[in-house]
Amino acid sequence: MDRPRRLRVLDAPVDSVDMEGALSYVSRYLREGTSPGTILAVNPEKVYALRKDPFLMRFFERGTLLLPDGIGVVMALNLLYRAGATRVAGADLMLGICDIAAREGQGIFVYGARERVNRRAVEILGQRFPGIRIVGRANGYLGPQEADDLLRTIAASGAEILFVALGSPAQERWMHEHLPGSTVRICQGIGGTLDTITGDVRRAPAIFRRLGLEWFYRLVRQPSRWRRQIVYPLFVAEVLQQAVRSRTRRGRR
């Protein structure tokens, strides 16, 4: 099965893919994949997390689909490789996968977030996508015995698609530990997406998302995030350095 072109931004792997290509690949993988596939999002914060955490880096390198979810990563792909990349937000891809499942009949299991949020998000997805089969759900605050039972519950549900909303890196560690041997066809780590579906957390307005300023919107609404946002100018500076080095090497050939 042909897969999207995999490139590297500051050592972190990421696929050069647009939304249409990502959904097409997911649809094919659901039909033809031979092992549980993983869908993971890459943004500037995640790039730095991967560089600091060898486990995360190895897990992402083995990922089935690595989304350019972050305007900084998209700009880096286009500057370094002239990839013609566009942003593929994990939250939007999840909804696209739900649309595929509603049309093609795959069962979905939704795991993670608070109980109220999980339950309400499942209700909203059922209303938004007529025909969708959400065959099971579980919140992300399970006790030890419930956590052990969860794997059997997922298998018994017959779910082919699993959404895991535990936040990073908890969801990646859970996927690494529990996906091998699982009966699901594909699993996407969706972070806080369920909270945006329910409205508990507001996504940036569409105009901010189109302009690549979702990070700025979040910073204005939550000034306490400034320490997290400091990675963005650092990321841009490093990408520019990488671009200069690459062009210098090409010029010497």
CYANA upper distance limits for C-alpha pairs under 8 A (distance plus 0.5 A):
  1 MET  CA     32 GLU  CA      8.27
  3 ARG  CA     25 TYR  CA      7.64
  4 PRO  CA     15 ASP  CA      6.43
  4 PRO  CA     16 SER  CA      6.80
  4 PRO  CA     17 VAL  CA      6.62
  4 PRO  CA     21 GLY  CA      8.38
  4 PRO  CA     65 LEU  CA      8.28
  5 ARG  CA     15 ASP  CA      6.08
  5 ARG  CA     16 SER  CA      6.00
  5 ARG  CA     17 VAL  CA      7.93
  6 ARG  CA     13 PRO  CA      7.11
  6 ARG  CA     14 VAL  CA      6.19
  6 ARG  CA     15 ASP  CA      4.85
  6 ARG  CA     16 SER  CA      6.73
  7 LEU  CA     13 PRO  CA      6.24
  7 LEU  CA     14 VAL  CA      6.01
  7 LEU  CA     15 ASP  CA      6.49
  7 LEU  CA     16 SER  CA      7.44
  7 LEU  CA     77 LEU  CA      8.35
  8 ARG  CA     12 ALA  CA      5.68
  8 ARG  CA     13 PRO  CA      4.99
  8 ARG  CA     14 VAL  CA      6.43
  9 VAL  CA     13 PRO  CA      6.99
  9 VAL  CA     14 VAL  CA      7.66
  9 VAL  CA     47 VAL  CA      8.25
  9 VAL  CA     73 VAL  CA      7.76
  9 VAL  CA     76 ALA  CA      7.24
  9 VAL  CA     77 LEU  CA      7.53
  9 VAL  CA    239 VAL  CA      8.08
 10 LEU  CA     47 VAL  CA      7.80
 10 LEU  CA    238 GLU  CA      7.99
 10 LEU  CA    239 VAL  CA      7.43
 10 LEU  CA    242 GLN  CA      8.14
 11 ASP  CA     51 ARG  CA      7.93
 12 ALA  CA     47 VAL  CA      6.17
 12 ALA  CA     50 LEU  CA      7.19
 12 ALA  CA     51 ARG  CA      7.68
 12 ALA  CA     57 MET  CA      7.72
 13 PRO  CA     60 PHE  CA      7.57
 13 PRO  CA     61 GLU  CA      6.70
 13 PRO  CA     66 LEU  CA      7.92
 14 VAL  CA     42 VAL  CA      7.11
 14 VAL  CA     66 LEU  CA      5.60
 14 VAL  CA     67 LEU  CA      6.92
 14 VAL  CA     68 PRO  CA      6.81
 15 ASP  CA     65 LEU  CA      7.30
 15 ASP  CA     66 LEU  CA      5.74
 15 ASP  CA     67 LEU  CA      6.58
 15 ASP  CA     68 PRO  CA      7.13
 16 SER  CA     67 LEU  CA      8.39
 16 SER  CA     68 PRO  CA      7.60
 16 SER  CA     77 LEU  CA      7.90
 16 SER  CA     83 ALA  CA      7.11
 16 SER  CA     85 ALA  CA      6.28
 17 VAL  CA     21 GLY  CA      6.34
 17 VAL  CA     22 ALA  CA      6.61
 17 VAL  CA     67 LEU  CA      7.83
 17 VAL  CA     68 PRO  CA      7.96
 17 VAL  CA     85 ALA  CA      6.80
 17 VAL  CA     86 THR  CA      7.70
 17 VAL  CA     88 VAL  CA      8.18
 18 ASP  CA     22 ALA  CA      6.52
 18 ASP  CA     85 ALA  CA      7.00
 18 ASP  CA     86 THR  CA      6.01
 18 ASP  CA     87 ARG  CA      7.25
 18 ASP  CA     88 VAL  CA      6.56
 19 MET  CA     23 LEU  CA      6.64
 19 MET  CA     86 THR  CA      8.42
 19 MET  CA     87 ARG  CA      8.22
 19 MET  CA     88 VAL  CA      6.00
 19 MET  CA     93 LEU  CA      7.60
 20 GLU  CA     24 SER  CA      6.61
 21 GLY  CA     25 TYR  CA      6.59
 22 ALA  CA     26 VAL  CA      6.70
 22 ALA  CA     65 LEU  CA      8.28
 22 ALA  CA     93 LEU  CA      8.36
 23 LEU  CA     27 SER  CA      6.60
 23 LEU  CA     93 LEU  CA      7.73
 23 LEU  CA     96 GLY  CA      7.35
 23 LEU  CA     97 ILE  CA      7.39
 24 SER  CA     28 ARG  CA      6.78
 25 TYR  CA     29 TYR  CA      6.53
 26 VAL  CA     30 LEU  CA      6.63
 26 VAL  CA     97 ILE  CA      8.15
 27 SER  CA     31 ARG  CA      7.18
 27 SER  CA    100 ILE  CA      7.71
 28 ARG  CA     32 GLU  CA      6.40
 28 ARG  CA     33 GLY  CA      8.02
 29 TYR  CA     33 GLY  CA      5.01
 29 TYR  CA     37 GLY  CA      8.30
 29 TYR  CA    185 ARG  CA      8.24
 29 TYR  CA    186 ILE  CA      8.27
 30 LEU  CA    160 GLU  CA      8.27
 30 LEU  CA    185 ARG  CA      6.40
 30 LEU  CA    186 ILE  CA      7.35
 33 GLY  CA     37 GLY  CA      7.86
 33 GLY  CA    185 ARG  CA      7.46
 34 THR  CA    185 ARG  CA      8.44
 35 SER  CA    180 PRO  CA      8.47
 35 SER  CA    185 ARG  CA      7.14
 36 PRO  CA    179 LEU  CA      7.09
 36 PRO  CA    180 PRO  CA      7.51
 36 PRO  CA    181 GLY  CA      8.33
 36 PRO  CA    182 SER  CA      7.28
 36 PRO  CA    183 THR  CA      7.85
 36 PRO  CA    184 VAL  CA      6.42
 36 PRO  CA    185 ARG  CA      5.20
 36 PRO  CA    186 ILE  CA      5.65
 36 PRO  CA    187 CYS  CA      7.51
 37 GLY  CA     63 GLY  CA      7.71
 37 GLY  CA     64 THR  CA      5.86
 37 GLY  CA     65 LEU  CA      8.44
 37 GLY  CA    185 ARG  CA      6.72
 37 GLY  CA    186 ILE  CA      4.92
 37 GLY  CA    187 CYS  CA      6.52
 38 THR  CA     63 GLY  CA      5.86
 38 THR  CA     64 THR  CA      5.54
 38 THR  CA     65 LEU  CA      6.95
 38 THR  CA    186 ILE  CA      6.40
 38 THR  CA    187 CYS  CA      5.48
 38 THR  CA    188 GLN  CA      6.28
 38 THR  CA    189 GLY  CA      8.29
 39 ILE  CA     63 GLY  CA      7.05
 39 ILE  CA     64 THR  CA      6.48
 39 ILE  CA     65 LEU  CA      5.30
 39 ILE  CA     66 LEU  CA      6.53
 39 ILE  CA     67 LEU  CA      7.90
 39 ILE  CA    186 ILE  CA      8.06
 39 ILE  CA    187 CYS  CA      6.67
 39 ILE  CA    188 GLN  CA      5.01
 39 ILE  CA    189 GLY  CA      6.92
 40 LEU  CA     60 PHE  CA      7.77
 40 LEU  CA     63 GLY  CA      7.43
 40 LEU  CA     65 LEU  CA      6.86
 40 LEU  CA     66 LEU  CA      5.51
 40 LEU  CA     67 LEU  CA      6.64
 40 LEU  CA     90 GLY  CA      8.31
 40 LEU  CA    188 GLN  CA      6.81
 40 LEU  CA    189 GLY  CA      6.33
 41 ALA  CA     66 LEU  CA      6.18
 41 ALA  CA     67 LEU  CA      5.17
 41 ALA  CA     68 PRO  CA      7.01
 41 ALA  CA     69 ASP  CA      6.03
 41 ALA  CA     89 ALA  CA      8.19
 41 ALA  CA     90 GLY  CA      6.62
 41 ALA  CA    189 GLY  CA      8.16
 42 VAL  CA     46 LYS  CA      6.14
 42 VAL  CA     47 VAL  CA      7.16
 42 VAL  CA     66 LEU  CA      6.96
 42 VAL  CA     67 LEU  CA      6.20
 42 VAL  CA     68 PRO  CA      5.91
 42 VAL  CA     69 ASP  CA      5.83
 42 VAL  CA     70 GLY  CA      7.41
 42 VAL  CA     73 VAL  CA      7.89
 43 ASN  CA     47 VAL  CA      6.71
 43 ASN  CA     68 PRO  CA      7.11
 43 ASN  CA     69 ASP  CA      5.83
 43 ASN  CA     70 GLY  CA      5.04
 43 ASN  CA     71 ILE  CA      8.14
 43 ASN  CA     72 GLY  CA      7.47
 43 ASN  CA     73 VAL  CA      6.31
 44 PRO  CA     48 TYR  CA      7.09
 44 PRO  CA     70 GLY  CA      7.31
 44 PRO  CA     72 GLY  CA      6.79
 44 PRO  CA     73 VAL  CA      6.79
 44 PRO  CA    231 VAL  CA      7.47
 44 PRO  CA    232 TYR  CA      7.09
 44 PRO  CA    235 PHE  CA      6.96
 45 GLU  CA     49 ALA  CA      6.81
 45 GLU  CA    228 ARG  CA      8.10
 45 GLU  CA    231 VAL  CA      6.99
 45 GLU  CA    232 TYR  CA      8.32
 46 LYS  CA     50 LEU  CA      6.55
 47 VAL  CA     51 ARG  CA      6.90
 48 TYR  CA     52 LYS  CA      6.89
 49 ALA  CA     53 ASP  CA      6.60
 49 ALA  CA     56 LEU  CA      8.15
 50 LEU  CA     54 PRO  CA      7.21
 50 LEU  CA     55 PHE  CA      8.49
 50 LEU  CA     56 LEU  CA      5.92
 50 LEU  CA     57 MET  CA      5.27
 51 ARG  CA     57 MET  CA      7.30
 53 ASP  CA     57 MET  CA      6.83
 54 PRO  CA     58 ARG  CA      6.69
 55 PHE  CA     59 PHE  CA      6.68
 56 LEU  CA     60 PHE  CA      6.60
 56 LEU  CA    169 PRO  CA      8.06
 56 LEU  CA    172 GLU  CA      7.99
 57 MET  CA     61 GLU  CA      6.62
 58 ARG  CA     62 ARG  CA      6.95
 59 PHE  CA     63 GLY  CA      6.85
 59 PHE  CA    172 GLU  CA      8.11
 59 PHE  CA    176 HIS  CA      7.72
 60 PHE  CA     66 LEU  CA      7.91
 67 LEU  CA     87 ARG  CA      8.48
 67 LEU  CA     88 VAL  CA      6.45
 67 LEU  CA     89 ALA  CA      7.81
 67 LEU  CA     90 GLY  CA      7.60
 68 PRO  CA     73 VAL  CA      6.46
 68 PRO  CA     74 VAL  CA      6.50
 68 PRO  CA     86 THR  CA      8.01
 68 PRO  CA     87 ARG  CA      6.10
 68 PRO  CA     88 VAL  CA      6.14
 68 PRO  CA     89 ALA  CA      7.88
 69 ASP  CA     73 VAL  CA      7.66
 69 ASP  CA     74 VAL  CA      8.20
 69 ASP  CA     87 ARG  CA      6.09
 69 ASP  CA     88 VAL  CA      5.67
 69 ASP  CA     89 ALA  CA      5.21
 69 ASP  CA     90 GLY  CA      6.90
 70 GLY  CA     74 VAL  CA      7.01
 70 GLY  CA     87 ARG  CA      6.87
 70 GLY  CA     88 VAL  CA      8.37
 70 GLY  CA     89 ALA  CA      7.77
 70 GLY  CA    212 GLY  CA      8.25
 71 ILE  CA     75 MET  CA      6.60
 71 ILE  CA     87 ARG  CA      6.74
 71 ILE  CA    212 GLY  CA      5.81
 71 ILE  CA    213 LEU  CA      8.47
 72 GLY  CA     76 ALA  CA      6.65
 72 GLY  CA    232 TYR  CA      7.96
 72 GLY  CA    235 PHE  CA      8.18
 72 GLY  CA    236 VAL  CA      7.73
 73 VAL  CA     77 LEU  CA      6.71
 74 VAL  CA     78 ASN  CA      6.83
 74 VAL  CA     85 ALA  CA      6.24
 74 VAL  CA     86 THR  CA      6.48
 74 VAL  CA     87 ARG  CA      6.51
 75 MET  CA     79 LEU  CA      6.50
 75 MET  CA     85 ALA  CA      8.34
 76 ALA  CA     80 LEU  CA      6.32
 76 ALA  CA    239 VAL  CA      6.78
 77 LEU  CA     81 TYR  CA      6.02
 77 LEU  CA     82 ARG  CA      7.08
 77 LEU  CA     83 ALA  CA      6.31
 77 LEU  CA     84 GLY  CA      8.25
 77 LEU  CA     85 ALA  CA      7.01
 78 ASN  CA     82 ARG  CA      4.67
 78 ASN  CA     83 ALA  CA      5.36
 78 ASN  CA     84 GLY  CA      6.18
 78 ASN  CA     85 ALA  CA      6.63
 79 LEU  CA     83 ALA  CA      8.45
 79 LEU  CA    243 ALA  CA      7.52
 80 LEU  CA    239 VAL  CA      8.45
 80 LEU  CA    242 GLN  CA      8.23
 80 LEU  CA    243 ALA  CA      6.10
 80 LEU  CA    246 SER  CA      8.35
 88 VAL  CA     92 ASP  CA      7.78
 88 VAL  CA     93 LEU  CA      7.41
 89 ALA  CA     93 LEU  CA      6.74
 90 GLY  CA     94 MET  CA      6.64
 90 GLY  CA    190 ILE  CA      6.91
 91 ALA  CA     95 LEU  CA      7.19
 91 ALA  CA    190 ILE  CA      7.19
 91 ALA  CA    193 THR  CA      6.11
 92 ASP  CA     96 GLY  CA      6.84
 93 LEU  CA     97 ILE  CA      6.64
 94 MET  CA     98 CYS  CA      6.76
 94 MET  CA    188 GLN  CA      8.20
 94 MET  CA    190 ILE  CA      8.03
 95 LEU  CA     99 ASP  CA      6.80
 96 GLY  CA    100 ILE  CA      6.88
 97 ILE  CA    101 ALA  CA      6.65
 98 CYS  CA    102 ALA  CA      6.59
 98 CYS  CA    125 LEU  CA      8.42
 98 CYS  CA    129 PHE  CA      7.70
 98 CYS  CA    132 ILE  CA      7.62
 99 ASP  CA    103 ARG  CA      6.85
 99 ASP  CA    129 PHE  CA      6.86
 99 ASP  CA    132 ILE  CA      8.21
100 ILE  CA    104 GLU  CA      6.44
101 ALA  CA    105 GLY  CA      5.72
101 ALA  CA    106 GLN  CA      5.30
101 ALA  CA    107 GLY  CA      7.44
101 ALA  CA    108 ILE  CA      8.19
101 ALA  CA    132 ILE  CA      6.83
101 ALA  CA    133 ARG  CA      8.06
102 ALA  CA    106 GLN  CA      7.63
102 ALA  CA    129 PHE  CA      6.81
102 ALA  CA    130 PRO  CA      7.25
102 ALA  CA    131 GLY  CA      5.62
102 ALA  CA    132 ILE  CA      4.51
102 ALA  CA    133 ARG  CA      7.27
103 ARG  CA    131 GLY  CA      7.73
103 ARG  CA    132 ILE  CA      8.09
105 GLY  CA    131 GLY  CA      8.33
105 GLY  CA    132 ILE  CA      7.60
105 GLY  CA    133 ARG  CA      7.41
106 GLN  CA    133 ARG  CA      7.41
106 GLN  CA    159 ALA  CA      7.66
106 GLN  CA    160 GLU  CA      6.44
106 GLN  CA    161 ILE  CA      7.57
107 GLY  CA    132 ILE  CA      8.19
107 GLY  CA    133 ARG  CA      5.56
107 GLY  CA    134 ILE  CA      6.25
107 GLY  CA    135 VAL  CA      6.24
107 GLY  CA    158 GLY  CA      7.29
107 GLY  CA    159 ALA  CA      5.01
107 GLY  CA    160 GLU  CA      5.95
107 GLY  CA    161 ILE  CA      6.78
108 ILE  CA    133 ARG  CA      6.70
108 ILE  CA    134 ILE  CA      5.11
108 ILE  CA    135 VAL  CA      6.18
108 ILE  CA    136 GLY  CA      7.47
108 ILE  CA    159 ALA  CA      5.59
108 ILE  CA    160 GLU  CA      6.70
108 ILE  CA    161 ILE  CA      5.25
108 ILE  CA    162 LEU  CA      6.35
108 ILE  CA    163 PHE  CA      8.18
109 PHE  CA    134 ILE  CA      6.41
109 PHE  CA    135 VAL  CA      6.33
109 PHE  CA    136 GLY  CA      5.27
109 PHE  CA    137 ARG  CA      5.88
109 PHE  CA    154 ILE  CA      7.45
109 PHE  CA    157 SER  CA      8.38
109 PHE  CA    159 ALA  CA      6.29
109 PHE  CA    160 GLU  CA      8.42
109 PHE  CA    161 ILE  CA      6.80
109 PHE  CA    162 LEU  CA      5.39
109 PHE  CA    163 PHE  CA      6.88
110 VAL  CA    118 ASN  CA      8.05
110 VAL  CA    122 VAL  CA      8.09
110 VAL  CA    134 ILE  CA      8.11
110 VAL  CA    136 GLY  CA      7.03
110 VAL  CA    137 ARG  CA      5.09
110 VAL  CA    138 ALA  CA      7.01
110 VAL  CA    162 LEU  CA      6.55
110 VAL  CA    163 PHE  CA      5.51
110 VAL  CA    164 VAL  CA      7.01
110 VAL  CA    165 ALA  CA      8.43
111 TYR  CA    118 ASN  CA      8.09
111 TYR  CA    137 ARG  CA      6.04
111 TYR  CA    138 ALA  CA      5.34
111 TYR  CA    139 ASN  CA      6.19
111 TYR  CA    140 GLY  CA      6.86
111 TYR  CA    162 LEU  CA      7.92
111 TYR  CA    163 PHE  CA      6.52
111 TYR  CA    164 VAL  CA      5.48
111 TYR  CA    165 ALA  CA      6.58
111 TYR  CA    166 LEU  CA      8.48
112 GLY  CA    118 ASN  CA      7.25
112 GLY  CA    138 ALA  CA      6.81
112 GLY  CA    139 ASN  CA      5.00
112 GLY  CA    140 GLY  CA      4.25
112 GLY  CA    141 TYR  CA      7.98
112 GLY  CA    164 VAL  CA      6.24
112 GLY  CA    165 ALA  CA      4.83
112 GLY  CA    166 LEU  CA      5.82
113 ALA  CA    117 VAL  CA      6.82
113 ALA  CA    118 ASN  CA      6.31
113 ALA  CA    139 ASN  CA      5.91
113 ALA  CA    140 GLY  CA      5.43
113 ALA  CA    141 TYR  CA      7.99
113 ALA  CA    165 ALA  CA      6.34
113 ALA  CA    166 LEU  CA      6.86
113 ALA  CA    192 GLY  CA      8.00
113 ALA  CA    194 LEU  CA      7.49
113 ALA  CA    195 ASP  CA      8.15
114 ARG  CA    118 ASN  CA      6.43
114 ARG  CA    139 ASN  CA      5.99
114 ARG  CA    140 GLY  CA      6.67
114 ARG  CA    141 TYR  CA      7.35
115 GLU  CA    119 ARG  CA      6.54
115 GLU  CA    138 ALA  CA      7.95
115 GLU  CA    139 ASN  CA      5.39
115 GLU  CA    140 GLY  CA      8.05
115 GLU  CA    141 TYR  CA      8.36
116 ARG  CA    120 ARG  CA      6.56
117 VAL  CA    121 ALA  CA      6.39
117 VAL  CA    194 LEU  CA      7.15
117 VAL  CA    195 ASP  CA      6.82
117 VAL  CA    198 THR  CA      7.07
117 VAL  CA    200 ASP  CA      8.46
118 ASN  CA    122 VAL  CA      6.77
118 ASN  CA    137 ARG  CA      7.96
118 ASN  CA    138 ALA  CA      7.70
118 ASN  CA    139 ASN  CA      6.44
118 ASN  CA    194 LEU  CA      7.15
119 ARG  CA    123 GLU  CA      6.93
119 ARG  CA    137 ARG  CA      8.26
120 ARG  CA    124 ILE  CA      6.73
120 ARG  CA    198 THR  CA      6.93
121 ALA  CA    125 LEU  CA      6.66
121 ALA  CA    194 LEU  CA      6.34
121 ALA  CA    195 ASP  CA      8.21
121 ALA  CA    197 ILE  CA      6.44
121 ALA  CA    198 THR  CA      6.01
122 VAL  CA    126 GLY  CA      6.71
122 VAL  CA    134 ILE  CA      7.93
122 VAL  CA    137 ARG  CA      8.40
123 GLU  CA    127 GLN  CA      6.94
124 ILE  CA    128 ARG  CA      6.59
124 ILE  CA    197 ILE  CA      8.01
124 ILE  CA    198 THR  CA      7.92
125 LEU  CA    129 PHE  CA      6.46
125 LEU  CA    132 ILE  CA      8.38
126 GLY  CA    130 PRO  CA      6.83
126 GLY  CA    131 GLY  CA      8.18
126 GLY  CA    132 ILE  CA      6.66
126 GLY  CA    133 ARG  CA      8.43
126 GLY  CA    134 ILE  CA      8.17
135 VAL  CA    157 SER  CA      6.30
135 VAL  CA    158 GLY  CA      7.99
135 VAL  CA    159 ALA  CA      6.92
136 GLY  CA    153 THR  CA      8.44
136 GLY  CA    154 ILE  CA      7.62
136 GLY  CA    157 SER  CA      6.83
136 GLY  CA    159 ALA  CA      8.23
138 ALA  CA    150 LEU  CA      8.32
140 GLY  CA    165 ALA  CA      7.89
140 GLY  CA    166 LEU  CA      6.85
142 LEU  CA    146 GLU  CA      6.02
142 LEU  CA    147 ALA  CA      6.09
143 GLY  CA    147 ALA  CA      6.49
144 PRO  CA    148 ASP  CA      6.89
145 GLN  CA    149 ASP  CA      6.75
146 GLU  CA    150 LEU  CA      6.53
147 ALA  CA    151 LEU  CA      7.91
148 ASP  CA    152 ARG  CA      8.13
149 ASP  CA    153 THR  CA      6.68
150 LEU  CA    154 ILE  CA      6.63
151 LEU  CA    155 ALA  CA      6.76
151 LEU  CA    178 HIS  CA      8.20
152 ARG  CA    156 ALA  CA      6.51
153 THR  CA    157 SER  CA      6.61
154 ILE  CA    158 GLY  CA      7.35
154 ILE  CA    159 ALA  CA      7.02
155 ALA  CA    159 ALA  CA      7.47
155 ALA  CA    182 SER  CA      7.70
155 ALA  CA    183 THR  CA      6.51
155 ALA  CA    184 VAL  CA      8.12
158 GLY  CA    183 THR  CA      8.01
158 GLY  CA    184 VAL  CA      8.16
159 ALA  CA    183 THR  CA      8.14
159 ALA  CA    184 VAL  CA      6.38
160 GLU  CA    183 THR  CA      7.59
160 GLU  CA    184 VAL  CA      4.77
160 GLU  CA    185 ARG  CA      5.40
160 GLU  CA    186 ILE  CA      7.08
161 ILE  CA    184 VAL  CA      6.31
161 ILE  CA    185 ARG  CA      6.54
161 ILE  CA    186 ILE  CA      5.69
161 ILE  CA    187 CYS  CA      6.36
162 LEU  CA    184 VAL  CA      7.20
162 LEU  CA    186 ILE  CA      6.90
162 LEU  CA    187 CYS  CA      5.11
162 LEU  CA    188 GLN  CA      6.96
163 PHE  CA    187 CYS  CA      6.25
163 PHE  CA    188 GLN  CA      5.56
163 PHE  CA    189 GLY  CA      6.57
163 PHE  CA    190 ILE  CA      6.97
164 VAL  CA    171 GLN  CA      6.80
164 VAL  CA    187 CYS  CA      7.74
164 VAL  CA    188 GLN  CA      6.73
164 VAL  CA    189 GLY  CA      5.40
164 VAL  CA    190 ILE  CA      6.39
164 VAL  CA    191 GLY  CA      7.81
165 ALA  CA    171 GLN  CA      7.17
165 ALA  CA    189 GLY  CA      6.60
165 ALA  CA    190 ILE  CA      5.55
165 ALA  CA    191 GLY  CA      5.12
165 ALA  CA    192 GLY  CA      6.71
165 ALA  CA    193 THR  CA      7.71
165 ALA  CA    194 LEU  CA      7.73
166 LEU  CA    170 ALA  CA      6.35
166 LEU  CA    171 GLN  CA      5.37
166 LEU  CA    189 GLY  CA      8.29
166 LEU  CA    190 ILE  CA      8.26
166 LEU  CA    191 GLY  CA      6.25
166 LEU  CA    192 GLY  CA      8.10
167 GLY  CA    171 GLN  CA      6.15
167 GLY  CA    189 GLY  CA      8.33
167 GLY  CA    190 ILE  CA      7.91
167 GLY  CA    191 GLY  CA      4.69
167 GLY  CA    192 GLY  CA      6.98
168 SER  CA    172 GLU  CA      6.95
168 SER  CA    191 GLY  CA      7.10
169 PRO  CA    173 ARG  CA      6.74
170 ALA  CA    174 TRP  CA      6.65
171 GLN  CA    175 MET  CA      6.59
171 GLN  CA    189 GLY  CA      6.73
171 GLN  CA    191 GLY  CA      8.12
172 GLU  CA    176 HIS  CA      6.57
172 GLU  CA    189 GLY  CA      7.59
173 ARG  CA    177 GLU  CA      6.71
174 TRP  CA    178 HIS  CA      6.48
174 TRP  CA    179 LEU  CA      8.40
175 MET  CA    179 LEU  CA      5.70
176 HIS  CA    180 PRO  CA      7.84
178 HIS  CA    182 SER  CA      7.60
190 ILE  CA    194 LEU  CA      8.36
192 GLY  CA    196 THR  CA      7.40
193 THR  CA    197 ILE  CA      6.82
194 LEU  CA    198 THR  CA      6.86
195 ASP  CA    199 GLY  CA      6.58
195 ASP  CA    200 ASP  CA      5.58
195 ASP  CA    201 VAL  CA      5.88
196 THR  CA    200 ASP  CA      6.53
196 THR  CA    201 VAL  CA      5.35
196 THR  CA    202 ARG  CA      6.20
196 THR  CA    203 ARG  CA      6.73
203 ARG  CA    214 GLU  CA      8.45
204 ALA  CA    208 PHE  CA      6.53
204 ALA  CA    209 ARG  CA      6.91
204 ALA  CA    214 GLU  CA      6.02
204 ALA  CA    217 TYR  CA      6.54
204 ALA  CA    218 ARG  CA      7.68
205 PRO  CA    209 ARG  CA      7.08
206 ALA  CA    210 ARG  CA      6.59
207 ILE  CA    211 LEU  CA      6.75
208 PHE  CA    212 GLY  CA      6.62
208 PHE  CA    213 LEU  CA      5.37
208 PHE  CA    214 GLU  CA      5.86
208 PHE  CA    217 TYR  CA      7.66
209 ARG  CA    213 LEU  CA      6.37
209 ARG  CA    214 GLU  CA      5.72
213 LEU  CA    217 TYR  CA      6.94
214 GLU  CA    218 ARG  CA      6.82
215 TRP  CA    219 LEU  CA      6.71
215 TRP  CA    229 GLN  CA      8.04
216 PHE  CA    220 VAL  CA      6.72
217 TYR  CA    221 ARG  CA      6.80
218 ARG  CA    222 GLN  CA      6.31
218 ARG  CA    223 PRO  CA      8.47
218 ARG  CA    225 ARG  CA      8.34
219 LEU  CA    223 PRO  CA      5.61
219 LEU  CA    224 SER  CA      8.07
219 LEU  CA    225 ARG  CA      6.38
219 LEU  CA    226 TRP  CA      6.98
219 LEU  CA    229 GLN  CA      7.98
225 ARG  CA    229 GLN  CA      6.80
226 TRP  CA    230 ILE  CA      6.73
227 ARG  CA    231 VAL  CA      8.43
230 ILE  CA    234 LEU  CA      7.42
231 VAL  CA    235 PHE  CA      6.31
232 TYR  CA    236 VAL  CA      6.73
233 PRO  CA    237 ALA  CA      6.67
234 LEU  CA    238 GLU  CA      6.76
235 PHE  CA    239 VAL  CA      6.65
236 VAL  CA    240 LEU  CA      6.67
237 ALA  CA    241 GLN  CA      6.79
238 GLU  CA    242 GLN  CA      6.69
239 VAL  CA    243 ALA  CA      6.64
240 LEU  CA    244 VAL  CA      6.70
241 GLN  CA    245 ARG  CA      6.72
242 GLN  CA    246 SER  CA      6.61
243 ALA  CA    247 ARG  CA      6.70
244 VAL  CA    248 THR  CA      6.55
245 ARG  CA    249 ARG  CA      6.71
246 SER  CA    250 ARG  CA      6.79
247 ARG  CA    251 GLY  CA      6.55
248 THR  CA    252 ARG  CA      6.97
249 ARG  CA    253 ARG  CA      7.29
